[in-house]
Amino acid sequence: MSEERYLTFALGKGRLANKTLELLEEIGITCEEMKDKSSRKLIFVNEELKLRFFLAKGPDVPTYVEYGAADIGVVGRDTILEENRNVYEVLDLGFGKCRMCVCGPESAKELLQHHERIRVASKYPNIAKDYFYNKKHQTVDIIKLNGSVELGPLVELSDVIVDIVETGSTLRENGLEVLEEVCPLSARMIVNPVSMQMDSERIRNLVTKIRAKLEEQ
């Protein structure tokens, strides 16, 4: 594949994008255009290194990567698991660490132990379904929510919730607690399978440099 081809990165907006750009700078990859906070551009280019960058909402990043609109993406593992797109996960970047957990009032512990049919509220219905059906072999009714899922048990919409837990302070303030851990989460680098074949050398070199930098830290 010609070295003239641009490698395109899709970065999840917010903290993940900022941390990724800091990491890339440490291995000598910069994109000055992205530092202009007043810019209304959607695609930022480093002509010298033949790289393009754009910011996207987290759940859209795996979609851009699967369809080849981006060669490389950086997004949380929660999004990768929930979206279940055809992408290669090549690197754990180690930041944005948190956990996906089953949470609820202490009284819900028994419902989980006895495999009763319960209602589970979550922004992540696919992760919740996989956990309960395939790992716990428990039949549940899953209710998709987009906002504060902690409300679910409080207004008796659900028995428990499946959600991301960082500090757990919101749970504690509302009389809820972590009942079971589903999986650890952090930012991951994903690659389009065709790009991995066509631009294998460039992508592998990039991954190797980033991995080496992460191991130094």
Secondary structure, DSSP 8 states (H G I E B T S, - for coil): --TTS-EEEEEETTHHHHHHHHHHHHTT---GGGG-TT---SEEEETTTTEEEEEE-GGGHHHHHHTTS-SEEEEEHHHHHHH--S-EEEEE---S-EEEEEEE-GGGHHHHHTT--EEEEES-HHHHHIIIIIIS---EEEEE-SS-TTHHHHTTS-SEEEEEESS-HHHHHTT-EEEEEEEEE-EEEEE-HHHHHHTHHHHHHHHHHHHHHHHH-
